[in-house]
Amino acid sequence: MGRLIKFLIYLICLCFIGLVAYAYLGPFFGADFSAPQDEVREPVILNVE
């Protein structure tokens, strides 16, 4: 049981390191993490009495 928990902890650490590496190195390999830059305009109707 202890080996299983140790394995899961190592696996979680490895996944975290991989995620951080992908976040830093992804743009060098073509991954685009930027948000879309579209302007959105919607009319707002205010009910003022």
C-alpha positions in Angstrom: 0.0 0.0 0.0 2.9 2.4 0.8 4.5 1.8 -2.6 1.2 2.7 -4.3 0.9 6.0 -2.4 4.6 6.7 -3.1 4.1 6.0 -6.8 1.0 8.3 -6.9 2.9 11.1 -5.3 5.8 10.7 -7.8 3.2 10.7 -10.6 1.5 13.8 -9.4 4.9 15.6 -9.1 5.9 14.5 -12.6 2.6 15.7 -14.0 3.0 19.1 -12.3 6.5 19.5 -13.6 5.3 18.6 -17.1 2.5 21.1 -16.9 4.8 23.9 -15.9 7.3 23.0 -18.6 4.5 23.0 -21.2 3.3 26.4 -20.0 6.8 27.8 -20.4 8.0 26.0 -23.5 4.7 25.7 -25.3 5.0 29.0 -27.2 8.4 27.9 -28.7 6.7 24.8 -30.2 3.6 26.6 -31.7 1.1 26.5 -28.8 -0.7 29.8 -28.5 -2.1 30.6 -25.1 -3.2 34.2 -25.7 -6.8 35.2 -25.4 -8.8 36.2 -28.5 -8.6 39.9 -29.2 -12.1 40.6 -30.6 -14.1 43.7 -29.7 -17.7 42.9 -28.6 -20.3 45.6 -28.5 -23.8 44.9 -27.3 -26.5 47.5 -26.6 -27.7 47.9 -23.1 -31.3 49.0 -22.3 -31.7 50.7 -19.0 -35.2 50.9 -17.5 -35.0 54.4 -15.8 -38.2 55.9 -14.6 
